[in-house]
Amino acid sequence: MVALPGTGAATYHLRPPGGGDEWSAPADATTLRPVPAQVTHVTPAKLDVVYDHRAQQGAMPLVVHCEDGGTSEALLVLTLGELELYSYQVGRIIELREKAREGTT
């Protein structure tokens, strides 16, 4: 333990025995596991999308990128209305790209 809550720290500050990377844990001590790194961005996974006609939902596999360089997989589940909205929004991005290429933004 490097620091305890209340001794100049709002969280536990921990380091593995013998040294290594430090991490913080919540002050309520419900867990002393490392606090997950913050998400920086999400990108589509290089996997195909699926549509569930019974649930009337589409799903897109994603990769979640974190500030520590780690990644995890997730699934974006979209309703029919959301699918239509995002279809329009992606089309708008493509349109803006074309205008930028033409120099007419």
C-alpha positions as a Markdown table, in Angstrom:
| # | Residue | x | y | z |
|---|---|---|---|---|
| 1 | Met | 0.0 | 0.0 | 0.0 |
| 2 | Val | 1.4 | 3.4 | -1.0 |
| 3 | Ala | -1.3 | 5.6 | 0.5 |
| 4 | Leu | -4.5 | 5.2 | 2.4 |
| 5 | Pro | -7.6 | 7.3 | 1.9 |
| 6 | Gly | -7.5 | 10.3 | 4.2 |
| 7 | Thr | -3.7 | 10.5 | 4.3 |
| 8 | Gly | -3.3 | 12.9 | 1.4 |
| 9 | Ala | -5.2 | 10.6 | -0.9 |
| 10 | Ala | -8.9 | 10.2 | -1.9 |
| 11 | Thr | -8.4 | 6.5 | -2.9 |
| 12 | Tyr | -6.1 | 3.6 | -1.9 |
| 13 | His | -2.9 | 3.8 | -3.9 |
| 14 | Leu | -1.4 | 0.4 | -4.4 |
| 15 | Arg | 1.7 | -1.2 | -5.8 |
| 16 | Pro | 2.5 | -4.9 | -6.3 |
| 17 | Pro | 4.9 | -6.4 | -3.7 |
| 18 | Gly | 8.4 | -5.9 | -5.0 |
| 19 | Gly | 7.5 | -3.0 | -7.2 |
| 20 | Gly | 5.6 | -2.5 | -10.5 |
| 21 | Asp | 2.9 | -0.3 | -11.8 |
| 22 | Glu | 0.8 | 1.5 | -9.2 |
| 23 | Trp | -3.0 | 1.6 | -9.3 |
| 24 | Ser | -5.9 | 3.2 | -7.4 |
| 25 | Ala | -8.8 | 1.6 | -5.7 |
| 26 | Pro | -12.1 | 3.2 | -4.4 |
| 27 | Ala | -11.9 | 4.7 | -0.9 |
| 28 | Asp | -14.9 | 2.6 | 0.3 |
| 29 | Ala | -12.7 | -0.5 | 0.1 |
| 30 | Thr | -15.5 | -2.5 | -1.7 |
| 31 | Thr | -12.7 | -3.7 | -3.9 |
| 32 | Leu | -9.0 | -3.3 | -3.9 |
| 33 | Arg | -8.7 | -4.5 | -7.5 |
| 34 | Pro | -7.2 | -2.0 | -10.0 |
| 35 | Val | -9.6 | 0.7 | -11.3 |
| 36 | Pro | -10.2 | 0.1 | -15.0 |
| 37 | Ala | -8.5 | 2.4 | -17.4 |
| 38 | Gln | -10.7 | 5.0 | -19.0 |
| 39 | Val | -12.2 | 4.4 | -22.4 |
| 40 | Thr | -10.7 | 6.7 | -25.1 |
| 41 | His | -12.8 | 5.6 | -28.1 |
| 42 | Val | -14.7 | 2.7 | -29.7 |
| 43 | Thr | -14.3 | 1.3 | -33.3 |
| 44 | Pro | -16.2 | -1.2 | -35.3 |
| 45 | Ala | -14.7 | -4.7 | -35.0 |
| 46 | Lys | -13.8 | -6.4 | -38.3 |
| 47 | Leu | -16.7 | -8.8 | -37.9 |
| 48 | Asp | -20.1 | -8.8 | -39.7 |
| 49 | Val | -23.2 | -7.2 | -38.3 |
| 50 | Val | -26.3 | -9.3 | -37.5 |
| 51 | Tyr | -30.0 | -8.6 | -37.6 |
| 52 | Asp | -32.5 | -10.3 | -35.3 |
| 53 | His | -35.9 | -10.2 | -37.0 |
| 54 | Arg | -37.8 | -11.5 | -34.0 |
| 55 | Ala | -36.4 | -8.7 | -31.7 |
| 56 | Gln | -36.3 | -6.2 | -34.6 |
| 57 | Gln | -32.7 | -5.2 | -33.6 |
| 58 | Gly | -29.4 | -5.0 | -35.3 |
| 59 | Ala | -26.1 | -5.6 | -33.6 |
| 60 | Met | -22.6 | -4.4 | -34.5 |
| 61 | Pro | -19.5 | -5.9 | -32.9 |
| 62 | Leu | -17.2 | -3.1 | -31.5 |
| 63 | Val | -13.7 | -2.8 | -30.0 |
| 64 | Val | -13.4 | -0.6 | -26.9 |
| 65 | His | -10.0 | 1.1 | -26.6 |
| 66 | Cys | -8.7 | 2.3 | -23.3 |
| 67 | Glu | -6.1 | 4.9 | -22.3 |
| 68 | Asp | -3.7 | 2.2 | -21.1 |
| 69 | Gly | -3.6 | 0.6 | -24.6 |
| 70 | Gly | -5.9 | -2.2 | -23.6 |
| 71 | Thr | -9.0 | -3.2 | -25.6 |
| 72 | Ser | -12.1 | -5.2 | -25.0 |
| 73 | Glu | -15.0 | -6.4 | -27.2 |
| 74 | Ala | -18.6 | -5.1 | -27.0 |
| 75 | Leu | -21.8 | -5.2 | -28.9 |
| 76 | Leu | -23.8 | -2.2 | -30.0 |
| 77 | Val | -27.5 | -3.2 | -30.2 |
| 78 | Leu | -29.7 | -0.9 | -32.2 |
| 79 | Thr | -33.5 | -0.7 | -32.6 |
| 80 | Leu | -35.1 | -0.2 | -36.0 |
| 81 | Gly | -35.4 | 3.6 | -35.3 |
| 82 | Glu | -31.7 | 3.8 | -34.3 |
| 83 | Leu | -30.6 | 1.8 | -37.3 |
| 84 | Glu | -32.5 | 4.3 | -39.6 |
| 85 | Leu | -31.0 | 7.3 | -37.7 |
| 86 | Tyr | -27.5 | 6.0 | -37.8 |
| 87 | Ser | -27.8 | 5.1 | -41.5 |
| 88 | Tyr | -28.7 | 8.7 | -42.2 |
| 89 | Gln | -25.9 | 10.0 | -40.0 |
| 90 | Val | -23.2 | 7.7 | -41.7 |
| 91 | Gly | -24.6 | 8.8 | -45.0 |
| 92 | Arg | -24.1 | 12.4 | -43.9 |
| 93 | Ile | -20.5 | 11.8 | -42.9 |
| 94 | Ile | -19.9 | 10.3 | -46.4 |
| 95 | Glu | -21.5 | 13.4 | -47.9 |
| 96 | Leu | -19.3 | 15.7 | -45.9 |
| 97 | Arg | -16.2 | 13.8 | -46.9 |
| 98 | Glu | -17.1 | 14.1 | -50.6 |
| 99 | Lys | -17.7 | 17.9 | -50.2 |
| 100 | Ala | -14.3 | 18.2 | -48.4 |
| 101 | Arg | -12.6 | 16.3 | -51.3 |
| 102 | Glu | -14.2 | 18.8 | -53.7 |
| 103 | Gly | -13.2 | 21.7 | -51.5 |
| 104 | Thr | -16.8 | 22.8 | -51.1 |
| 105 | Thr | -17.4 | 22.4 | -47.3 |
